[in-house]
Structure formats: C-alpha cells, structure tokens
C-alpha cells in the first residue's frame, strides 16, 4: 500500500510539476525538490542514540518481567499436571483458576507495557518527539535557505539525482546548532 501511494504521488507530481513549473518558471526559476533520509539523520544524532538506549533498557526490564511471569506459569502448570490425578474436582477448579489468572496477568502486563498504546510506546514517543521536531525544523530551514519548494523522503524514490539529497546538510546543521 505504501509503495502504491508513493508511486501515485510520484506520478502525480510528474504530471503536475511541469505545468506548475512553466507558470512559476519565469518568476522563480521553477520548482526545486530536495530529498532527505530522516532515518539516516536520526541514527547519527547522539540524543537519538541515548533515547534508543533508554528504550532498550526499559524494554529489557519489561521482557524480563514477562519471562518471570511465564516461568511462574510453567512451574505452576507442571505442578498441577503432576498432582491433578490426586486432586478433588474442587481443588482442580481452584488450581485451573489460578493458572488462568497467571495467564491473564501475563497478557495484561504485556499489553500495558509493550502494546501499541503501552508504556514503552509512550516512552518512545516522549523521547523521540523532540528529536523529530528538531529534524523537521532543520529540514525546513535548509529548504528555505536553498529555495527548495518541496522535500521528500528517500524511500519514496526508486532513483533520484544525488544532487537533490540534502541529508548531510541537514545533519551538519543539527550538529552545529546543538
């Protein structure tokens, strides 16, 4: 789907750009497009590396807790399997409820901590939002200073002229303005 949207955008811009460029061409020199690889930029920023380390640490803590809950469940299940032949129906039902409660605790914890709206996702947004904002501001500043009309992300292209790539200029600006 992303590929279809990207190719549709490219095709649409190819059709629209020449006519717009002709109208704007005399006055402004045409439309200039820049290309940027934000992933490459973010991966080179020290604060992004720090954020990634914090996210990995939090994720490890949550996964370790899940592993502990899972071990508890497996031990309880093994114990139940060994003893169920000697248990009354009431004791079996009680033990099965306990096992079910452990499973539910596991699922609830996993969703609360690692789910799409979980604590790890919230921490990721909290840590990365300011970085994304800085990157966007730097892209905008470079685009304005170089009179670039539009900046597009690299994954949208199969090929582009390397002269259009402003990734390293944005990265340099971010590093200089720290």
Contact map, one row per residue, 1 for C-alpha under 8 A:
1111100000000000000000000000000000000000000000000000000000000000000000000000000000000000000000000000000000000000000000000000000000000000000000000000000000000000000000000000000000
1111110000000000000000000000000000000000000000000000000000000000000000000000000000000000000000000000000000000000000000000000000000000000000000000000000000000000000000000000000000
1111111000000000000000000000000000000000000000000000000000000000000000000000000000000000000000000000000000000000000000000000000000000000000000000000000000010000000000000000000000
1111111100000000000000000000000000000000000000000000000000000000000000000000000000000000000000000000000000000000000000000000000000000000000000000000000000000000000000000000000000
1111111110000000000000000000000000000000000000000000000000000000000000000000000000000000000000000000000000000000000000000000000000000000000000000000000000000000000000000000000000
0111111111000000000000000000000000000000000000000000000000000000000000000000000000000000000000000000000000000000000000000000000000000000000000000000000000011000000000000000000000
0011111111100000000000000000000000000000000000000000000000000000000000000000000000000000000000000000000000000000000000000000000000000000000000000000000000010000000000000000000000
0001111111110000000000000000000000000000000000000000000000000000000000000000000000000000000000000000000000000000000000000000000000000000000000000000000000000000000000000000000000
0000111111111000000000000000000000000000000000000000000000000000000000000000000000000000000000000000000000000000000000000000000000000000000000000000000000000000000000000000000000
0000011111111100000000000000000000000000000000000000000000000000000000000000000000000000000000000000000000000000000000000000000000000000000000000000000000011000000000000000000000
0000001111111110000000000000000000000000000000000000000000000000000000000000000000000000000000000000000000000000000000000000000000000000000000000000000000000000000000000000000000
0000000111111111000000000000000000000000000000000000000000000000000000000000000000000000000000000000000000000000000000000000000000000000000000000000000000000000000000000000000000
0000000011111111100000000000000000000000000000000000000000000000000000000000000000000000000000000000000000000000000000000000000000000000000000000000000000000000000000000000000000
0000000001111111110000000000000000000000000000000000000000000000000000000000000000000000000000000000000000000000000000000000000000000000000000000000000000000000000000000000000000
0000000000111111111000000000000000000000000000000000000000000000000000000000000000000000000000000000000000000000000000000000000000000000000000000000000000000000000000000000000000
0000000000011111111100000000000000000000000000000000000000000000000000000000000000000000000000000000000000000000000000000000000000000000000000000000000000000000000000000000000000
0000000000001111111110000000001000000000000000000000000000000000000000000000000000000000000000000000000000000000000000000000000000000000000000000000000000000000000000000000000000
0000000000000111111111000000000000000000000000000000000000000000000000000000000000000000000000000000000000000000000000000000000000000000000000000000000000000000000000000000000000
0000000000000011111111100000000000000000000000000000000000000000000000000000000000000000000000000000000000000000000000000000000000000000000000000000000000000000000000000000000000
0000000000000001111111111000001000000000000000000000000000000000000000000000000000000000000000000000000000000000000000000000000000000000000000000000000000000000000000000000000000
0000000000000000111111111000011000000000000000000000000000000000000000000000000000000000000000000000000000000000000000000000000000000000000000000000000000000000000000000000000000
0000000000000000011111111100010000000000000000000000000000000000000000000000000000000000000000000000000000000000000000000000000000000000000000000000000000000000000000000000000000
0000000000000000001111111100000000000000000000000000000000000000000000000000000000000000000000000000000000000000000000000000000000000000000000000000000000000000000000000000000000
0000000000000000000111111111111000000000000000000000000000000000000000000000000000000000000000000000000000000000000000000000000000000000000000000000000000000000000000000000000000
0000000000000000000111111111111000000000000000000000000000000000000000000000000000000000000000000000000000000000000000000000000000000000000000000000000000000000000000000000000000
0000000000000000000001111111110000000000000000000000000000000000000000000000000000000000000000000000000000000000000000000000000000000000000000000000000000000000000000000000000000
0000000000000000000000011111110000000000000000000000000000000000000000000000000000000000000000000000000000000000000000000000000000000000000000000000000000000000000000000000000000
0000000000000000000000011111111000000000000000000000000000000000000000000000000000000000000000000000000000000000000000000000000000000000000000000000000000000000000000000000000000
0000000000000000000000011111111000000000000000000000000000000000000000000000000000000000000000000000000000000000000000000000000000000000000000000000000000000000000000000000000000
0000000000000000000011011111111100000000000000000000000000000000000000000000000000000000000000000000000000000000000000000000000000000000000000000000000000000000000000000000000000
0000000000000000100110011001111110000000000000000000000000000000000000000000000000000000000000000000000000000000000000000000000000000000000000000001110000000000000000000000000000
0000000000000000000000000000011111000000000000000000000000000000000000000000000000000000000000000000000000000000000000000000000000000000000000000011110000000000000000000000000000
0000000000000000000000000000001111100000000000000000000000000000000000000000000000000000000000000000000000000000000000000000000000000000000000000001111100000000000100000000000000
0000000000000000000000000000000111110000000000000000000000000000000000000000000000000000000000000000000000000000000000000000000000000000000000100001111100000000000111000000000000
0000000000000000000000000000000011111000000000000000000000000000000000000000000000000000000000000000000000000000000000000000000000000000000000000000001111000000000111100000000000
0000000000000000000000000000000001111100000000000000000000000000000000000000000000000000000000000000000000000000000000000000000000000000000000000000001111000000000011100000000000
0000000000000000000000000000000000111111100000000000000000000000000000000000000000000000000000000000000000000000000000000000000000000000000000000000000011100000000000100000000000
0000000000000000000000000000000000011111110000000000000000000000000000000000000000000000000000000000000000000000000000000000000000000010000000000000000010000000000000100000000000
0000000000000000000000000000000000001111111000000000000000000000000000000000000000000000000000000000000000000000000000000000000000000000000000000000000000000000000000000000000000
0000000000000000000000000000000000001111111100000000000000000000000000000000000000000000000000000000000000000000000000000000000000000000000000000000000000000000000000100000000000
0000000000000000000000000000000000001111111110000000000000000000000000000000000000000000000000000000000000000000000000000000000000000010000000000000000000000000000000110110000000
0000000000000000000000000000000000000111111110010000000000000000000000000000000000000000000000000000000000000000000000000000000000110010000000000000000000000000000000000000000000
0000000000000000000000000000000000000011111110011000000000000000000000000000000000000000000000000000000000000000000000000000000000000000000000000000000000000000000000000000000000
0000000000000000000000000000000000000001111111011000000000000000000000000000000000000000000000000000000000000000000000000000000000000000000000000000000000000000000000000010000000
0000000000000000000000000000000000000000111111111000000000000000000000000000000000000000000000000000000000000000000000000000000000000000000000000000000000000000000000000000001000
0000000000000000000000000000000000000000000111111100000000000000000000000000000000000000000000000000000000000000000000000000000000000000000000000000000000000000000000000000000000
0000000000000000000000000000000000000000000011111110000000000000000000000000000000000000000000000000000000000000000000000000000000100000000000000000000000000000000000000000000000
0000000000000000000000000000000000000000011111111111000000000000000000000000000000000000000000000000000000000000000000000000000100100000000000000000000000000000000000000000000000
0000000000000000000000000000000000000000001111111111100000000000000000000000000000000000000000000000000000000000000000000000000000000000000000000000000000000000000000000000000000
0000000000000000000000000000000000000000000001111111110000000000000000000000000000000000000000000000000000000000000000000000000000000000000000000000000000000000000000000000000000
0000000000000000000000000000000000000000000000111111111000000000000000000000000000000000000000000000000000000000000000000001001100000000000000000000000000000000000000000000000000
0000000000000000000000000000000000000000000000011111111100000000000000000000000000000000000000000000000000000000000000000000000000000000000000000000000000000000000000000000000000
0000000000000000000000000000000000000000000000001111111110000000000000000000000000000000000000000000000000000000000000000000000000000000000000000000000000000000000000000000000000
0000000000000000000000000000000000000000000000000111111111000000000000000000000000000000000000000000000000000000000000000000000000000000000000000000000000000000000000000000000000
0000000000000000000000000000000000000000000000000011111111100000000000000000000000000000000000000000000000000000000000010011000000000000000000000000000000000000000000000000000000
0000000000000000000000000000000000000000000000000001111111110000000000000000000000000000000000000000000000000000000000000000000000000000000000000000000000000000000000000000000000
0000000000000000000000000000000000000000000000000000111111111000000000000000000000000000000000000000000000000000000000000000000000000000000000000000000000000000000000000000000000
0000000000000000000000000000000000000000000000000000011111111100000000000000000000000000000000000000000000000000000000010000000000000000000000000000000000000000000000000000000000
0000000000000000000000000000000000000000000000000000001111111110000000000000000000000000000000000000000000000000010000010000000000000000000000000000000000000000000000000000000000
0000000000000000000000000000000000000000000000000000000111111111000000000000000000000000000000000000000000000000000000000000000000000000000000000000000000000000000000000000000000
0000000000000000000000000000000000000000000000000000000011111111100000000000000000000000000000000000000000000000000000000000000000000000000000000000000000000000000000000000000000
0000000000000000000000000000000000000000000000000000000001111111110000000000000000000000000000000000000000000100110000000000000000000000000000000000000000000000000000000000000000
0000000000000000000000000000000000000000000000000000000000111111111000000000000000000000000000000000000000000000000000000000000000000000000000000000000000000000000000000000000000
0000000000000000000000000000000000000000000000000000000000011111111100000000000000000000000000000000000000000000000000000000000000000000000000000000000000000000000000000000000000
0000000000000000000000000000000000000000000000000000000000001111111110000000000000000000000000000000000000000000000000000000000000000000000000000000000000000000000000000000000000
0000000000000000000000000000000000000000000000000000000000000111111111000000000000000000000000000000000001001100000000000000000000000000000000000000000000000000000000000000000000
0000000000000000000000000000000000000000000000000000000000000011111111100000000000000000000000000000000000000000000000000000000000000000000000000000000000000000000000000000000000
0000000000000000000000000000000000000000000000000000000000000001111111110000000000000000000000000000000000000000000000000000000000000000000000000000000000000000000000000000000000
0000000000000000000000000000000000000000000000000000000000000000111111111000000000000000000000000000010001000000000000000000000000000000000000000000000000000000000000000000000000
0000000000000000000000000000000000000000000000000000000000000000011111111100000000000000000000000000000001000000000000000000000000000000000000000000000000000000000000000000000000
0000000000000000000000000000000000000000000000000000000000000000001111111110000000000000000000000000000000000000000000000000000000000000000000000000000000000000000000000000000000
0000000000000000000000000000000000000000000000000000000000000000000111111111000000000000000000000000000000000000000000000000000000000000000000000000000000000000000000000000000000
0000000000000000000000000000000000000000000000000000000000000000000011111111100000000000000000000010011000000000000000000000000000000000000000000000000000000000000000000000000000
0000000000000000000000000000000000000000000000000000000000000000000001111111110000000000000000000000000000000000000000000000000000000000000000000000000000000000000000000000000000
0000000000000000000000000000000000000000000000000000000000000000000000111111111000000000000000000000000000000000000000000000000000000000000000000000000000000000000000000000000000
0000000000000000000000000000000000000000000000000000000000000000000000011111111100000000000000000010000000000000000000000000000000000000000000000000000000000000000000000000000000
0000000000000000000000000000000000000000000000000000000000000000000000001111111110000000000000000010000000000000000000000000000000000000000000000000000000000000000000000000000000
0000000000000000000000000000000000000000000000000000000000000000000000000111111111000000000000000000000000000000000000000000000000000000000000000000000000000000000000000000000000
0000000000000000000000000000000000000000000000000000000000000000000000000011111111100000000000000000000000000000000000000000000000000000000000000000000000000000000000000000000000
0000000000000000000000000000000000000000000000000000000000000000000000000001111111110000000000100000000000000000000000000000000000000000000000000000000000000000000000000000000000
0000000000000000000000000000000000000000000000000000000000000000000000000000111111111000000000000000000000000000000000000000000000000000000000000000000000000000000000000000000000
0000000000000000000000000000000000000000000000000000000000000000000000000000011111111000000000000000000000000000000000000000000000000000000000000000000000000000000000000000000000
0000000000000000000000000000000000000000000000000000000000000000000000000000001111111110000000000000000000000000000000000000000000000000000000000000000000000000000000000000000000
0000000000000000000000000000000000000000000000000000000000000000000000000000000111111110000100000000000000000000000000000000000000000000000000000000000000000000000000000000000000
0000000000000000000000000000000000000000000000000000000000000000000000000000000011111110000000000000000000000000000000000000000000000000000000000000000000000000000000000000000000
0000000000000000000000000000000000000000000000000000000000000000000000000000000000111111000000000000000000000000000000000000000000000000000000000000000000000000000000000000000000
0000000000000000000000000000000000000000000000000000000000000000000000000000000000111111111100000000000000000000000000000000000000000000000000000000000000000000000000000000000000
0000000000000000000000000000000000000000000000000000000000000000000000000000000000000111111100000000000000000000000000000000000000000000000000000000000000000000000000000000000000
0000000000000000000000000000000000000000000000000000000000000000000000000000000000000011111110000000000000000000000000000000000000000000000000000000000000000000000000000000000000
0000000000000000000000000000000000000000000000000000000000000000000000000000000000000011111111000000000000000000000000000000000000000000000000000000000000000000000000000000000000
0000000000000000000000000000000000000000000000000000000000000000000000000000000000000011111111100000000000000000000000000000000000000000000000000000000000000000000000000000000000
0000000000000000000000000000000000000000000000000000000000000000000000000000000000010011111111110000000000000000000000000000000000000000000000000000000000000000000000000000000000
0000000000000000000000000000000000000000000000000000000000000000000000000000000000000000111111111000000000000000000000000000000000000000000000000000000000000000000000000000000000
0000000000000000000000000000000000000000000000000000000000000000000000000000000000000000011111111100000000000000000000000000000000000000000000000000000000000000000000000000000000
0000000000000000000000000000000000000000000000000000000000000000000000000000000100000000001111111110000000000000000000000000000000000000000000000000000000000000000000000000000000
0000000000000000000000000000000000000000000000000000000000000000000000000000000000000000000111111111000000000000000000000000000000000000000000000000000000000000000000000000000000
0000000000000000000000000000000000000000000000000000000000000000000000000000000000000000000011111111100000000000000000000000000000000000000000000000000000000000000000000000000000
0000000000000000000000000000000000000000000000000000000000000000000000000000000000000000000001111111110000000000000000000000000000000000000000000000000000000000000000000000000000
0000000000000000000000000000000000000000000000000000000000000000000000001001100000000000000000111111111000000000000000000000000000000000000000000000000000000000000000000000000000
0000000000000000000000000000000000000000000000000000000000000000000000000000000000000000000000011111111100000000000000000000000000000000000000000000000000000000000000000000000000
0000000000000000000000000000000000000000000000000000000000000000000000000000000000000000000000001111111110000000000000000000000000000000000000000000000000000000000000000000000000
0000000000000000000000000000000000000000000000000000000000000000000010001000000000000000000000000111111111000000000000000000000000000000000000000000000000000000000000000000000000
0000000000000000000000000000000000000000000000000000000000000000000000001000000000000000000000000011111111100000000000000000000000000000000000000000000000000000000000000000000000
0000000000000000000000000000000000000000000000000000000000000000000000000000000000000000000000000001111111110000000000000000000000000000000000000000000000000000000000000000000000
0000000000000000000000000000000000000000000000000000000000000000000000000000000000000000000000000000111111111000000000000000000000000000000000000000000000000000000000000000000000
0000000000000000000000000000000000000000000000000000000000000000010011000000000000000000000000000000011111111100000000000000000000000000000000000000000000000000000000000000000000
0000000000000000000000000000000000000000000000000000000000000000000000000000000000000000000000000000001111111110000000000000000000000000000000000000000000000000000000000000000000
0000000000000000000000000000000000000000000000000000000000000000000000000000000000000000000000000000000111111111000000000000000000000000000000000000000000000000000000000000000000
0000000000000000000000000000000000000000000000000000000000000000010000000000000000000000000000000000000011111111110000000000000000000000000000000000000000000000000000000000000000
0000000000000000000000000000000000000000000000000000000000000100010000000000000000000000000000000000000001111111111000000000000000000000000000000000000000000000000000000000000000
0000000000000000000000000000000000000000000000000000000000000000000000000000000000000000000000000000000000111111111111000000000000000000000000000000000000000000000000000000000000
0000000000000000000000000000000000000000000000000000000000000000000000000000000000000000000000000000000000011111111011100000000000000000000000000000000000000000000000000000000000
0000000000000000000000000000000000000000000000000000000000000100000000000000000000000000000000000000000000001111111001110000000000000000000000000000000000000000000000000000000000
0000000000000000000000000000000000000000000000000000000000100100000000000000000000000000000000000000000000001111111111111000000000000000000000000000000000000000000000000000000000
0000000000000000000000000000000000000000000000000000000000000000000000000000000000000000000000000000000000000111111111111000000000000000000000000000000000000000000000000000000000
0000000000000000000000000000000000000000000000000000000000000000000000000000000000000000000000000000000000000010011111001000000000000000000000000000000000000000000000000000000000
0000000000000000000000000000000000000000000000000000000000000000000000000000000000000000000000000000000000000011011111101100000000000000000000000000000000000000000000000000000000
0000000000000000000000000000000000000000000000000000000000000000000000000000000000000000000000000000000000000011111111111100000000000000000000000000000000000000000000000000000000
0000000000000000000000000000000000000000000000000000000000000000000000000000000000000000000000000000000000000001111011111110000000000000000000000000000000000000000000000000000000
0000000000000000000000000000000000000000000000000000001001100000000000000000000000000000000000000000000000000000111001111111000000000000000000000000000000000000000000000000000000
0000000000000000000000000000000000000000000000000000000000000000000000000000000000000000000000000000000000000000011111111111100000000000000000000000000000000000000000000000000000
0000000000000000000000000000000000000000000000000000000000000000000000000000000000000000000000000000000000000000000011111111110000000000000000000000000000000000000000000000000000
0000000000000000000000000000000000000000000000000000001000000000000000000000000000000000000000000000000000000000000000111111111000000000000000000000000000000000000000000000000000
0000000000000000000000000000000000000000000000000010001000000000000000000000000000000000000000000000000000000000000000011111111100000000000000000000000000000000000000000000000000
0000000000000000000000000000000000000000000000000000000000000000000000000000000000000000000000000000000000000000000000001111111110000000000000000000000000000000000000000000000000
0000000000000000000000000000000000000000000000000000000000000000000000000000000000000000000000000000000000000000000000000111111111000000000000000000000000000000000000000000000000
0000000000000000000000000000000000000000000000000010000000000000000000000000000000000000000000000000000000000000000000000011111111100000000000000000000000000000000000000000000000
0000000000000000000000000000000000000000000000010010000000000000000000000000000000000000000000000000000000000000000000000001111111110000000000000000000000000000000000000000000000
0000000000000000000000000000000000000000000000000000000000000000000000000000000000000000000000000000000000000000000000000000111111111000000000000000000000000000000000000000000000
0000000000000000000000000000000000000000000000000000000000000000000000000000000000000000000000000000000000000000000000000000011111111100000000000000000000000000000000000000000000
0000000000000000000000000000000000000000010000110000000000000000000000000000000000000000000000000000000000000000000000000000001111111110000000000000000000000000000000000000000000
0000000000000000000000000000000000000000010000000000000000000000000000000000000000000000000000000000000000000000000000000000000111111111000000000000000000000000000000000000000000
0000000000000000000000000000000000000000000000000000000000000000000000000000000000000000000000000000000000000000000000000000000011111111100000000000000000000000000000000000000000
0000000000000000000000000000000000000000000000000000000000000000000000000000000000000000000000000000000000000000000000000000000001111111110000000000000000000000000000000000010000
0000000000000000000000000000000000000100110000000000000000000000000000000000000000000000000000000000000000000000000000000000000000111111111000000000000000000000000000000100010000
0000000000000000000000000000000000000000000000000000000000000000000000000000000000000000000000000000000000000000000000000000000000011111111100000000000000000000000000000000000000
0000000000000000000000000000000000000000000000000000000000000000000000000000000000000000000000000000000000000000000000000000000000001111111110000000000000000000000000000000000000
0000000000000000000000000000000000000000000000000000000000000000000000000000000000000000000000000000000000000000000000000000000000000111111111000000000000000000000000000100110000
0000000000000000000000000000000000000000000000000000000000000000000000000000000000000000000000000000000000000000000000000000000000000011111111100000001000000000000000000100000000
0000000000000000000000000000000000000000000000000000000000000000000000000000000000000000000000000000000000000000000000000000000000000001111111110000000000000000000000000000000000
0000000000000000000000000000000000000000000000000000000000000000000000000000000000000000000000000000000000000000000000000000000000000000111111111000000000000000000000000000000000
0000000000000000000000000000000000000000000000000000000000000000000000000000000000000000000000000000000000000000000000000000000000000000011111111100000000000000000001001100000000
0000000000000000000000000000000001000000000000000000000000000000000000000000000000000000000000000000000000000000000000000000000000000000001111111111111000000000000000000000000000
0000000000000000000000000000000000000000000000000000000000000000000000000000000000000000000000000000000000000000000000000000000000000000000111111111100000000000000000000000000000
0000000000000000000000000000000000000000000000000000000000000000000000000000000000000000000000000000000000000000000000000000000000000000000011111111000000000000000000000000000000
0000000000000000000000000000000000000000000000000000000000000000000000000000000000000000000000000000000000000000000000000000000000000000000001111111000000000000000000000000000000
0000000000000000000000000000000100000000000000000000000000000000000000000000000000000000000000000000000000000000000000000000000000000000000000111111100000000000000000000000000000
0000000000000000000000000000001111000000000000000000000000000000000000000000000000000000000000000000000000000000000000000000000000000000000000111111111000000000000000000000000000
0000000000000000000000000000001111000000000000000000000000000000000000000000000000000000000000000000000000000000000000000000000000000000000000110011111000000000000000000000000000
0000000000000000000000000000001111000000000000000000000000000000000000000000000000000000000000000000000000000000000000000000000000000000000000100001111100000000000000000000000000
0000000000000000000000000000000011110000000000000000000000000000000000000000000000000000000000000000000000000000000000000000000000000000001000100001111110000000000000000000000000
0000000000000000000000000000000011110000000000000000000000000000000000000000000000000000000000000000000000000000000000000000000000000000000000000000011111010000000000000000000000
0000000000000000000000000000000000111100000000000000000000000000000000000000000000000000000000000000000000000000000000000000000000000000000000000000001111111000000000000000000000
0000000000000000000000000000000000111000000000000000000000000000000000000000000000000000000000000000000000000000000000000000000000000000000000000000000111111000000000000000000000
0000000000000000000000000000000000001000000000000000000000000000000000000000000000000000000000000000000000000000000000000000000000000000000000000000000011111100000000000000000000
0010011001000000000000000000000000000000000000000000000000000000000000000000000000000000000000000000000000000000000000000000000000000000000000000000000111111100000000000000000000
0000010001000000000000000000000000000000000000000000000000000000000000000000000000000000000000000000000000000000000000000000000000000000000000000000000011111111000000000000000000
0000000000000000000000000000000000000000000000000000000000000000000000000000000000000000000000000000000000000000000000000000000000000000000000000000000000111111000000000000000000
0000000000000000000000000000000000000000000000000000000000000000000000000000000000000000000000000000000000000000000000000000000000000000000000000000000000001111100000000000000000
0000000000000000000000000000000000000000000000000000000000000000000000000000000000000000000000000000000000000000000000000000000000000000000000000000000000001111110100000000000000
0000000000000000000000000000000000000000000000000000000000000000000000000000000000000000000000000000000000000000000000000000000000000000000000000000000000000011111110000000000000
0000000000000000000000000000000000000000000000000000000000000000000000000000000000000000000000000000000000000000000000000000000000000000000000000000000000000001111110000000000000
0000000000000000000000000000000000000000000000000000000000000000000000000000000000000000000000000000000000000000000000000000000000000000000000000000000000000000111111000000000000
0000000000000000000000000000000011100000000000000000000000000000000000000000000000000000000000000000000000000000000000000000000000000000000000000000000000000001111111000000000000
0000000000000000000000000000000001110000000000000000000000000000000000000000000000000000000000000000000000000000000000000000000000000000000000000000000000000000111111110000000000
0000000000000000000000000000000001110000000000000000000000000000000000000000000000000000000000000000000000000000000000000000000000000000000001000000000000000000001111111100000000
0000000000000000000000000000000000111101100000000000000000000000000000000000000000000000000000000000000000000000000000000000000000000000000000000000000000000000000011111110000000
0000000000000000000000000000000000000000100000000000000000000000000000000000000000000000000000000000000000000000000000000000000000000000000000000000000000000000000011111111000000
0000000000000000000000000000000000000000000000000000000000000000000000000000000000000000000000000000000000000000000000000000000000000000000001000000000000000000000001111111100000
0000000000000000000000000000000000000000100000000000000000000000000000000000000000000000000000000000000000000000000000000000000000000010011001000000000000000000000001111111110000
0000000000000000000000000000000000000000100100000000000000000000000000000000000000000000000000000000000000000000000000000000000000000000000000000000000000000000000000111111111000
0000000000000000000000000000000000000000000000000000000000000000000000000000000000000000000000000000000000000000000000000000000000000000000000000000000000000000000000011111111100
0000000000000000000000000000000000000000000000000000000000000000000000000000000000000000000000000000000000000000000000000000000000000000010000000000000000000000000000001111111110
0000000000000000000000000000000000000000000000000000000000000000000000000000000000000000000000000000000000000000000000000000000000000110010000000000000000000000000000000111111111
0000000000000000000000000000000000000000000010000000000000000000000000000000000000000000000000000000000000000000000000000000000000000000000000000000000000000000000000000011111111
0000000000000000000000000000000000000000000000000000000000000000000000000000000000000000000000000000000000000000000000000000000000000000000000000000000000000000000000000001111111
0000000000000000000000000000000000000000000000000000000000000000000000000000000000000000000000000000000000000000000000000000000000000000000000000000000000000000000000000000111111
0000000000000000000000000000000000000000000000000000000000000000000000000000000000000000000000000000000000000000000000000000000000000000000000000000000000000000000000000000011111
